[in-house]
Amino acid sequence: MTSSLRNTAKLLQCALLLAVPTCLPVAHAQAPAGAPHEVSEADRLRGAYGPYRANNDLLYYHLDVRVDPAQKMLSGKNVIRFAMLKPDTRIQLDLVPTFNIDKIVLDEAGGTTRALKYERAAGRTVYVDFPETLKKGTTYTIEFYYSGHPVEMGRFGGFVFRPDPMGRPLVNTACEEEGASVWWPNKDQWQDEVENMDISVEAPSDLVEVSNGRLQRKTDLGDGFTRWDWAVSYPINNYDVSLNIGKYEHFSDVYSDQYGPLTLDYYVFPEDLDKAKRQFLQAKNMLKAFEHAFGEYPFYRDGYKLIEALYSGVENQTAITYGNHFENGYLGRPKTGIGTWFDFIIVHESAHEWFGNSITARDRSDMWIHEGWANYCESVFVEYMWGKGDAITYINTGKENVKNAEPVICEEGTVCTPPVDQYKKGGLFLNTVRSVIDDDHEWFALLHDYYQHFKYQTIMTTDIAAYFSKHSGRNLTPIFNEYLRHAAIPTLELRFDSQAHTVAYRWQADEPAFAMPVKVGDKNHWQIITPVTTRWQAMNTPLDSEHFDVATDQYYVNIRKL
C-alpha cells in the first residue's frame, strides 16, 4: 500500500473514531458477552484510542538514545513527527513513570525550538500541550527528552540488563505484551504506525548494537561509546522497535528466490557461532514456505535478522530475537513428534513478519491476528515441507491443552491480555475454516489474497471475517464469532435410532446463527451435513454410535453422542 493510500485510510479511520463519543471502534458492540470487569483509569487511558490520540496521524520517529549497561541507565530523545487530523491543543503520548521527562520541545522554523508544557496522568499517559491550536492538515515535529533506569516488566522483562552466559553485558528488549512505553516515549497503541523510522543507539564500543531495519553507519564517538544508526523504511509497530546490545559475532547470507536477493544477517554470542551457522540455515526453507503461501517477505529493503537473546524469542520487525538453544523443537516441549523436525522459534517468530508486523491488529484485544495466525503458519510450513497429512497431525497436536475458559477476543480499548488459547485455538480455528471451505486450491488462494489485501495495515477480526465471507461466497461471520467471541467451542449432538437406521444431529453453540458444515460417518467416505442450533435434523446411516465418526482432526468441535 502506498503512503498516500495509507494516509487516506488513516484519515477515514480516525474521522469515524472521532464521531464516536467513546472514541472506540464501532465494532466494539460485538465484544463477547459477560460481566464487565473493572477498568482502571490508567488502563483506560492506555487502551482506548482516545481523542488526543485520534486527533493526529503518526508519520515518523527518530529514537536516539544512549545505553549504559554499567550504570543500567538509558537517556536520549524521541523525535516525533505527526499530522493533525483536527484542530487541537493537546496530544497524548506514553512513558512509564520510572523515567524522568527532561523536556519536550516543539521544532519551529529556522531551527529554533520552543519548550512545551506537559502533564503526567494516570499510569503512563503524558499529555503534551501546545500554546496555540495545531491546525488540521499541518505537520508538526516535537522532541521528547527523557532519562532514567528501566525497570523490568512482564514475561520477558520489557527492557532488560542481564549478563550473557559468559558474564558479559547484554541488553535486550521485548515489548509486545508490556508495550513500548516501558522504555521509550511514543504513542503506545497499535492502531497508528509511523510510515518509517530512524533508530540511533550509543553503546559501549566493545559491544555490538542491533536494531530494526538497515544499518546505515557506525561511528566511534571517542568516549568509549559507538553510535549505531539504523533506518526502517516500512511502517513499524511501536512494540516491534528494539535494541540489542551484547558481545555479538556477526555473519551473513543471502536468500535468492523469485522476489530477488534478501540479505540475512545473524548476531550470536561468539561461542555459539558454529551452532548458529548450522541451525540458521533453516531460515531459507521458512522463507520459501511463507513466500509460497502468502507472497514476498514484507521487508526486503530492510533485510532479515536473527539475534541471540536469553529468552525464547520475540518477533521484532526485521530483528527477530532467538533463544531456542540452536535446537529443533521448542524449549520446554516434548522432544518427540513433528514439532522436533524444525526450529520452532525460527518458524513461529518469522511468521509474524507477515502476521503481526505487516498485518497488525488495530487493538490488542484482537492479538490472535498475530498469535493465532503465526500458530497456523507453523502448519503451513509443515505442509510445504512434508505434506498435508503431517500438517493436519501437527495442528491437532496439543489441542487438549486449550482451556476454552474465556473468549480469544477480550475487551477492546482496555489493554486487556487475551488468553493463551489465542495461539493454539486460533490455529485450530483457521484449520476449521479451511475444512469449511473444503477446497485446498481455494483455501490457499484465499490466504494469499487476504495477506496481499491487508499487508502494511492495521485491522480487526471484523475485517477478516468480512473479507473471508465475501471472497469465499459463504457467510463465515457466525463461525468467526463462535470460535473467537465465545469461550466454549461448538458441540455436535448426535442421537441414534438403531431401528430406523438414522442419526439426528444439531449444534449446541453460543452463536444463534451458527450453522457450520461438518464431515461425518465413515472416515473413508465422509458425508457433509450442515447442522443448525435451532432444530434437530436427521440422516440415514448404516453405522451405529460406536462406528459413526466425525472429522475432528479437520474441525475443532466437541462431540456428544446421546
For each residue, the residues with C-beta under 8 A, 3 or more apart:
1: 5 6 9 455 456 457
2: 5 6
3: 6 7 195
4: 7 8
5: 1 2 8 9
6: 1 2 3 9 10 195 235 456 457
7: 3 4 10 11 57 83
8: 4 5 11 12
9: 1 5 6 12 13 457
10: 6 7 13 14 57 85 192
11: 7 8 14 15 57 85
12: 8 9 15 16
13: 9 10 16 17 191
14: 10 11 17 18 54 55 57 85
15: 11 12 18 19 85
16: 12 13 19 20 25 26
17: 13 14 20 23 24 25 49 54
18: 14 15 23 51 54 55 85 86
19: 15 16
20: 16 17 23 24 25 26
21:
22: 28 48 413
23: 17 18 20 48 49 50 51 53 54
24: 17 20 28 48 49 412 413
25: 16 17 20 28 49 362 363 412 413 460
26: 16 20 29
27: 30 412 460 461 462
28: 22 24 25 31 412 413
29: 26
30: 27 462 481 485
31: 28 365 409 411 412 485
32: 407 409 410 485 486 487
33: 486
34: 407
35:
36: 39 411
37: 411
38:
39: 36 43 44 47 411 414
40: 43 44 122 123
41: 44 45 121 122 123
42: 45 46 122 123 124 125
43: 39 40 46 47 123 414 415
44: 39 40 41 47 48 413 414
45: 41 42 48 50 92 121 122 123 124 125
46: 42 43 94 123 124 125 179 188 189 415
47: 39 43 44 189 363 364 413 414 415 416
48: 22 23 24 44 45 413 414
49: 17 23 24 25 53 54 189 191 363 413
50: 23 45 53 54 92
51: 18 23 54 55 88
52: 55 88 90 91 92 127
53: 23 49 50 56 91 92 187 189 191 192
54: 14 17 18 23 49 50 51 85
55: 14 18 51 52 84 85 86 88 91
56: 53 82 83 84 85 88 91
57: 7 10 11 14 82 83 84 85 192
58: 61 80 81 82 187 192 193 194 195
59: 81 82 83 139 194 195
60: 79 80 81 194 195 196 197
61: 58 78 79 80 81 186 194 197 198 241
62: 78 79 197 198 199 200
63: 76 78 79 184 197 198 199 200 241
64: 76 77 78 79 198 200
65: 74 75 76 77 184 200 201 202 243
66: 74 75 76 201 202 203 225
67: 73 74 171 201 202 203 209 243 245
68: 71 72 73 74 204
69: 72 161 169 170 171 203 204 207 245
70: 169 204
71: 68 149
72: 68 69 149 150 161
73: 67 68 147 148 149
74: 65 66 67 68 99 147 148 149 150 159 183
75: 65 66 146 147 148
76: 63 64 65 66 145 146 147 202
77: 64 65 143 144 145 146
78: 61 62 63 64 143 144 146 184 185 186
79: 60 61 62 63 64 141 142 143 144
80: 58 60 61 93 141 142 143 144 185 186 187
81: 58 59 60 61 139 140 141
82: 56 57 58 59 91 139 140
83: 7 56 57 59 137 138 139 140
84: 55 56 57 87 88 134 135 136 137 138 140
85: 10 11 14 15 18 54 55 56 57 136
86: 18 55 136
87: 84 133 134 135 136
88: 51 52 55 56 84 91 133 134
89: 129 130 131 132 133 134
90: 52 127 128 129 130
91: 52 53 55 56 82 88 127 128
92: 45 50 52 53 125 126 127 128 187
93: 80 125 126 128 144 185 186 187 188
94: 46 124 125 126 179 181 185 186 187 188
95: 99 101 124 126 144 146 181 184 185 186
96: 99 124 151 153 181 182 183
97: 120 123 124
98: 148 149 150 151
99: 74 95 96 146 147 148 150 185
100: 146 147 148
101: 95 104 118 120 126 144 145 146 185
102: 145 146 147
103: 115 145
104: 101 115 116 118 128 142 143 144 145
105: 113 114 115 116 142 143 145
106: 113 114 116 130 140 141 142
107: 113 140 141 142 143
108: 112 113 114
109: 112
110:
111:
112: 108 109
113: 105 106 107 108 143
114: 105 106 108 131
115: 103 104 105
116: 104 105 106 128 129 130 131 142
117: 128 129
118: 101 104 126 127 128 129
119: 126 127 129
120: 97 101 125 126 127
121: 41 45 125 126 127
122: 40 41 42 45 125
123: 40 41 42 43 45 46 97
124: 42 45 46 94 95 96 97 179 181 188
125: 42 45 46 92 93 94 120 121 122
126: 92 93 94 95 101 118 119 120 121 185
127: 52 90 91 92 118 119 120 121
128: 90 91 92 93 104 116 117 118 142 144
129: 89 90 116 117 118 119
130: 89 90 106 116 133 134
131: 89 114 116
132: 89
133: 87 88 89 130
134: 84 87 88 89 130 138 140
135: 84 87 138
136: 84 85 86 87
137: 83 84
138: 83 84 134 135
139: 59 81 82 83
140: 81 82 83 84 106 107 134
141: 79 80 81 106 107
142: 79 80 104 105 106 107 116 128
143: 77 78 79 80 104 105 107 113
144: 77 78 79 80 93 95 101 104 128 185
145: 76 77 101 102 103 104 105
146: 75 76 77 78 95 99 100 101 102 184 185
147: 73 74 75 76 99 100 102
148: 73 74 75 98 99 100
149: 71 72 73 74 98
150: 72 74 98 99 158 159 160 161 182 183
151: 96 98 158 182
152: 157 158 159 160
153: 96 157 158 178 182
154: 157 158 174 177 178 182
155: 174 177 311
156: 160 172 174 311 314
157: 152 153 154 160 162 172 174 311
158: 150 151 152 153 154 173 174 175 178 182 183
159: 74 150 152 171 173 175 182 183
160: 150 152 156 157 171 172 173 174 310
161: 69 72 150 169 170 171
162: 157 170 171 172 310
163: 166 167 168 169 170
164: 167 168 169 170 246 247 269 310
165: 269 271
166: 163 247 269 271
167: 163 164
168: 163 164 207 246 247
169: 69 70 161 163 164 204 207 245 246 247
170: 69 161 162 163 164 245 246 247 310
171: 67 69 159 160 161 162 203 243 244 245 246
172: 156 157 160 162 242 243 244 245 246 309 310 311 321
173: 158 159 160 183 241 242 243 244 316
174: 154 155 156 157 158 160 178 242 309 311 314 316 321
175: 158 159 178 179 180 182 183 238 239 241 242
176: 239 314 315 370
177: 154 155 417
178: 153 154 158 174 175 182
179: 46 94 124 175 182 188 238 239 415
180: 175 183 184 186 188 238 239 241
181: 94 95 96 124 184 185 186 188
182: 96 150 151 153 154 158 159 175 178 179
183: 74 96 150 158 159 173 175 180
184: 63 65 78 95 146 180 181 241
185: 78 80 93 94 95 99 101 126 144 146 181
186: 61 78 80 93 94 95 180 181 238 241
187: 53 58 80 92 93 94 192 238
188: 46 93 94 124 179 180 181 238
189: 46 47 49 53 192 238 363
190: 237 238 239 360 361 362 363 364 458
191: 13 49 53 362 363 458
192: 10 53 57 58 187 189 458
193: 58 235 236 237 238 360 458
194: 58 59 60 61 197 235 236
195: 3 6 58 59 60 235
196: 60 231 232 233 234 235 236
197: 60 61 62 63 194 212 213 231 232 236 241
198: 61 62 63 64 229 230 231 232
199: 62 63 211 212 213 229 230 231 232 241 243
200: 62 63 64 65 227 228 229 230
201: 65 66 67 209 211 227 228 230 243 245
202: 65 66 67 76 221 225 226 227 228
203: 66 67 69 171 207 208 209 225 226 228 245
204: 68 69 70 169 207 224 225 226 245
205: 220 221 224 225 226
206: 247
207: 69 168 169 203 204 245 246 247 248
208: 203 245 246 247 248 250 267
209: 67 201 203 226 228 243 244 245
210: 228 243 244 245 248 267 305 307 319
211: 199 201 228 230 241 242 243 244 319
212: 197 199 230 232 236 240 241 242 302 316 317 318 319
213: 197 199 230 231 232 233 302 303 318 319
214: 230 231 232 233 301 302 303
215: 218 228 229 230
216: 229 230 231
217: 229
218: 215 226 227 228 229
219: 226 227 229
220: 205 226
221: 202 205 224 225 226 227
222:
223:
224: 204 205 221
225: 66 202 203 204 205 221
226: 202 203 204 205 209 218 219 220 221
227: 200 201 202 218 219 221
228: 200 201 202 203 209 210 211 215 218
229: 198 199 200 215 216 217 218 219
230: 198 199 200 201 211 212 213 214 215 216
231: 196 197 198 199 213 214 216 302
232: 196 197 198 199 212 213 214 236 302 317 318
233: 196 213 214 301 302
234: 196 298 299 301 302 317 456
235: 6 193 194 195 196 456
236: 193 194 196 197 212 232 240 241 317 357
237: 190 193 240 241 317 356 357 360
238: 175 179 180 186 187 188 189 190 193 241
239: 175 176 179 180 190
240: 212 236 237 315 316 317 357
241: 61 63 173 175 180 184 186 197 199 211 212 236 237 238 316
242: 172 173 174 175 211 212 314 316 319 321
243: 65 67 171 172 173 199 201 209 210 211
244: 171 172 173 209 210 211 248 267 307 309 319 321
245: 67 69 169 170 171 172 201 203 204 207 208 209 210
246: 164 168 169 170 171 172 207 208 267 269 308
247: 164 166 168 169 170 206 207 208 269 270
248: 207 208 210 244 267 268 269 307 308
249: 267 268 269 270 273
250: 208 265 266 267
251: 265 266 273 276 277
252: 263 264 265 266
253: 264 266 280 284
254: 261 262 263 264
255: 261 262 264 283 284 287 304
256: 260 261 262
257: 260 262 287 288 291
258: 291 296
259: 262 291 296 297 300
260: 256 257 300
261: 254 255 256
262: 254 255 256 257 259 287 297 300 303 304
263: 252 254 303 304
264: 252 253 254 255 280 283 284 303 304 305
265: 250 251 252 303 304 305
266: 250 251 252 253 276 280 305 306 307
267: 208 210 244 246 248 249 250 305 306 307 308
268: 248 249 272 273 276 307 308
269: 164 165 166 246 247 248 249 272 273 308
270: 247 249 273
271: 165 166
272: 268 269 275 276 308 326
273: 249 251 268 269 270 276 277
274: 277 278
275: 272 278 279 326
276: 251 266 268 272 273 279 280 308 326
277: 251 273 274 280 281
278: 274 275 281 326
279: 275 276 282 326 327 343 346
280: 253 264 266 276 277 283 306 346
281: 277 278 284
282: 279 285 286 342 343 346 347
283: 255 264 280 286 287 304 306 346 350
284: 253 255 264 281 287 288
285: 282 288 289 342 381 385
286: 282 283 289 290 346 347 350 381
287: 255 257 262 283 284 290 291 297 304 350
288: 257 284 285 291 292 384
289: 285 286 292 293 380 381 384 385
290: 286 287 293 294 297 350 351 353 354 377 380 381
291: 257 258 259 287 288 294 295 296 297
292: 288 289 384
293: 289 290 377 380 384 444 447 448
294: 290 291 354 447 448 451 452
295: 291 448 451 452 455
296: 258 259 291 300
297: 259 262 287 290 291 300 304 353
298: 234 353 354 357 358 455 456
299: 234 302 303 304 317 318 353 357 358
300: 259 260 262 296 297 303
301: 214 233 234
302: 212 213 214 231 232 233 234 299 317 318
303: 213 214 262 263 264 265 299 300 318
304: 255 262 263 264 265 283 287 297 299 318 320 350 353
305: 210 264 265 266 267 318 319 320
306: 266 267 280 283 320 321 322 346
307: 210 244 248 266 267 268 319 320 321 322
308: 246 248 267 268 269 272 276 321 322 323
309: 172 174 244 313 314 321 322 323
310: 160 162 164 170 172 323
311: 155 156 157 172 174 314 321 323
312: 323 324 330 331 345
313: 309 320 321 322 323 324 345 348 349
314: 156 174 176 242 309 311 320 321 349
315: 176 240 320 349 350 352 353 356 357 370 374
316: 173 174 212 240 241 242 319 320 321
317: 212 232 234 236 237 240 299 302 353 357
318: 212 213 232 299 302 303 304 305 353
319: 210 211 212 213 242 244 305 307 316
320: 304 305 306 307 313 314 315 316 349 350 352 353
321: 172 174 242 244 306 307 308 309 311 313 314 316 349
322: 306 307 308 309 313 345 346 349
323: 308 309 310 311 312 313 331 345
324: 312 313 327 330 331 343 344 345 346
325: 331
326: 272 275 276 278 279 343
327: 279 324 331 343
328: 340 341 342 343 344
329: 333 334 335 339 340 343 344
330: 312 324 333 339 344 345
331: 312 323 324 325 327
332:
333: 329 330 339 344
334: 329 337 339
335: 329 340
336: 340
337: 334 340 394 397
338: 341 382 386 390 393 394 397
339: 329 330 333 334 342 344 394 397
340: 328 329 335 336 337
341: 328 338 382 385 386
342: 282 285 328 339 346 347 381 382 385
343: 279 282 324 326 327 328 329 346 347
344: 324 328 329 330 333 339 347 348 378
345: 312 313 322 323 324 330 348 349
346: 279 280 282 283 286 306 322 324 342 343 349 350
347: 282 286 342 343 344 350 351 377 378 381
348: 313 344 345 351 352 374 375 377 378
349: 313 314 315 320 321 322 345 346 352 374
350: 283 286 287 290 304 315 320 346 347 353
351: 290 347 348 354 355 356 373 374 377 378 381
352: 315 320 348 349 355 356 357 370 374
353: 290 297 298 299 304 315 317 318 320 350 356 357 358
354: 290 294 298 351 357 358 359 373 377 451 455
355: 351 352 358 359 369 370 373 374 377 451
356: 237 315 351 352 353 359 360 361 369 370 371 373 374
357: 236 237 240 298 299 315 317 352 353 354 360
358: 298 299 353 354 355 451 455 456
359: 354 355 356 369 373 451 454 455 456 457 459
360: 190 193 237 356 357 369 370 457 458 459
361: 190 356 364 365 366 367 368 369 370 458 459 460
362: 25 190 191 366 458 459 460
363: 25 47 49 189 190 191 366 412 413 460
364: 47 190 361 367 415 416 417 418
365: 31 361 409 410 411 412 413 414 416 418
366: 361 362 363 369 409 412 460 461
367: 361 364 370 371 418 422
368: 361 371 372 373 408 409 418 422 425 426 461 484
369: 355 356 359 360 361 366 372 373 459 460 461 464
370: 176 315 352 355 356 360 361 367 373 374
371: 356 367 368 374 375 418 422 423 426
372: 368 369 375 376 408 422 423 425 426 427 429 430
373: 351 354 355 356 359 368 369 370 376 377 426 430
374: 315 348 349 351 352 355 356 370 371 377 378 423
375: 348 371 372 378 423 424 426 427
376: 372 373 379 380 395 426 427 430 431
377: 290 293 347 348 351 354 355 373 374 380 381
378: 344 347 348 351 374 375 381 382 394 395 427
379: 376 382 383 391 392 394 395 427 431
380: 289 290 293 376 377 383 384 391 447
381: 285 286 289 290 342 347 351 377 378 384 385
382: 338 341 342 378 379 385 386 390 391 394
383: 379 380 386 387 388 390 391
384: 288 289 292 293 380 381
385: 285 289 341 342 381 382
386: 338 341 382 383 390 391
387: 383 390 391
388: 383 391 392 440
389: 392 393
390: 338 382 383 386 387 393 394
391: 379 380 382 383 386 387 388 394 395
392: 379 388 389 395 396 431 553 554
393: 338 389 390 396 397 553
394: 337 338 339 378 379 382 390 391 397
395: 376 378 379 391 392 427 428 431
396: 392 393 399 428 431 553
397: 337 338 339 393 394
398: 401 424
399: 396 402 424 428 556
400:
401: 398 424
402: 399 421 424 425 428
403: 406 419 420 421
404: 421 425 487 488 489
405: 419 421 487
406: 403 410 419 421 487
407: 32 34 410 419 484 485 486 487
408: 368 372 418 419 421 422 425 426 429 483 484 485
409: 31 32 365 366 368 418 461 484 485
410: 32 365 406 407 414 416 417 418 419
411: 31 36 37 39 365 414 416
412: 24 25 27 28 31 363 365 366 416
413: 22 24 25 28 44 47 48 49 363 365
414: 39 43 44 47 48 365 410 411
415: 43 46 47 179 364
416: 47 364 365 410 411 412
417: 177 364 410
418: 364 365 367 368 371 408 409 410 421 422
419: 403 405 406 407 408 410 422
420: 403 423
421: 402 403 404 405 406 408 418 424 425 426
422: 367 368 371 372 408 418 419 425 426
423: 371 372 374 375 420 426 427
424: 375 398 399 401 402 421 427 428
425: 368 372 402 404 408 421 422 428 429 483 489 556
426: 368 371 372 373 375 376 408 421 422 423 429 430 484
427: 372 375 376 378 379 395 423 424 430 431
428: 395 396 399 402 424 425 431 432 556
429: 372 408 425 426 432 433 483 484 556
430: 372 373 376 426 427 433 434
431: 376 379 392 395 396 427 428 434 435 554 556
432: 428 429 435 436 479 483 516 554 555 556 557
433: 429 430 436 437 468 476 479
434: 430 431 437 440 443 554
435: 431 432 438 519 551 554 555
436: 432 433 474 476 479 516 517 555
437: 433 434 442 443 446 472 474
438: 435 517 528
439: 442 443
440: 388 434 443 444
441: 444 445
442: 437 439 445 446 472
443: 434 437 439 440 446 447
444: 293 440 441 447 448
445: 441 442 448 449
446: 437 442 443 449 450 468 471 472
447: 293 294 380 443 444 450 451
448: 293 294 295 444 445 451 452
449: 445 446 452 453 471
450: 446 447 453 454 464 467 468 471
451: 294 295 354 355 358 359 447 448 454 455
452: 294 295 448 449 455
453: 449 450 467
454: 359 450 451 457 459 463 467
455: 1 295 298 354 358 359 451 452
456: 1 6 234 235 298 358 359
457: 1 6 9 359 360 454
458: 190 191 192 193 360 361 362
459: 359 360 361 362 369 454 463 464
460: 25 27 361 362 363 366 369 463 464
461: 27 366 368 369 409 464 465 480 484
462: 27 30 465 466
463: 454 459 460 466 467
464: 369 450 459 460 461 467 468 480
465: 461 462 468 469 476 477 480 481
466: 462 463 469 470 477
467: 450 453 454 463 464 470 471
468: 433 446 450 464 465 471 472 476 480
469: 465 466 472 474 475 476 477
470: 466 467 473
471: 446 449 450 467 468
472: 437 442 446 468 469 476
473: 470
474: 436 437 469
475: 469 478
476: 433 436 465 468 469 472 479 480
477: 465 466 469 480 481
478: 475 481 482 511 512 513 514 515 516
479: 432 433 436 476 482 483 511 514 516
480: 461 464 465 468 476 477 483 484 485
481: 30 465 477 478 484 485 486 511 514
482: 478 479 485 486 489 490 509 510 511 514 516
483: 408 425 429 432 479 480 486 489 556
484: 368 407 408 409 426 429 461 480 481
485: 30 31 32 407 408 409 480 481 482 511
486: 32 33 407 481 482 483 509 510 511
487: 32 404 405 406 407
488: 404 491 510
489: 404 425 482 483 556 557 558
490: 482 507 508 509 514 516 557 558
491: 488 507 508 509 557 558 559 560
492: 505 506 507 508 518 520 531 550 557 558 559 560
493: 505 506 507 508 560 562
494: 503 504 505 545 548 559 560 561 562
495: 503 504 505 536 562
496: 502 503 504 544 545 548 561 562
497: 500 501 502 503 504
498: 501 544
499:
500: 497
501: 497 498 540 541 542
502: 496 497 538 539 540 541
503: 494 495 496 497 538 539 541 543 548
504: 494 495 496 497 536 537 538
505: 492 493 494 495 520 529 531 536 537 538 539
506: 492 493 531 532 533 534 535 536 537
507: 490 491 492 493 514 515 516 531 532 533
508: 490 491 492 493 533 560
509: 482 486 490 491 514 533
510: 482 486 488 514
511: 478 479 481 482 485 486 514 533
512: 478 533 534
513: 478
514: 478 479 481 482 490 507 509 510 511 532 533
515: 478 507 530 531 532 533
516: 432 436 478 479 482 490 507 530 531 555
517: 436 438 528 529 530
518: 492 528 529 530 531 550 551 555 557
519: 435 526 527 528 550 551 554 555
520: 492 505 526 527 528 529 548 549 550 551
521: 525 526 527 541 543 548 549
522: 525 526 527 543 547 549
523: 526 549 551
524:
525: 521 522
526: 519 520 521 522 523 551
527: 519 520 521 522 539
528: 438 517 518 519 520
529: 505 517 518 520 537 539
530: 515 516 517 518
531: 492 505 506 507 515 516 518 537
532: 506 507 514 515 535 537
533: 506 507 508 509 511 512 514 515
534: 506 512
535: 506 532
536: 495 504 505 506
537: 504 505 506 529 531 532
538: 502 503 504 505
539: 502 503 505 527 529
540: 501 502
541: 501 502 503 521 548
542: 501
543: 503 521 522 547 548
544: 496 498 547 548
545: 494 496 548 561
546:
547: 522 543 544
548: 494 496 503 520 521 541 543 544 545 561
549: 520 521 522 523
550: 492 518 519 520 555 557 559
551: 435 518 519 520 523 526 554 555
552: 555 556 557 559
553: 392 393 396
554: 392 431 432 434 435 519 551
555: 432 435 436 516 518 519 550 551 552
556: 399 425 428 429 431 432 483 489 552
557: 432 489 490 491 492 518 550 552
558: 489 490 491 492
559: 491 492 494 550 552
560: 491 492 493 494 508
561: 494 496 545 548
562: 493 494 495 496
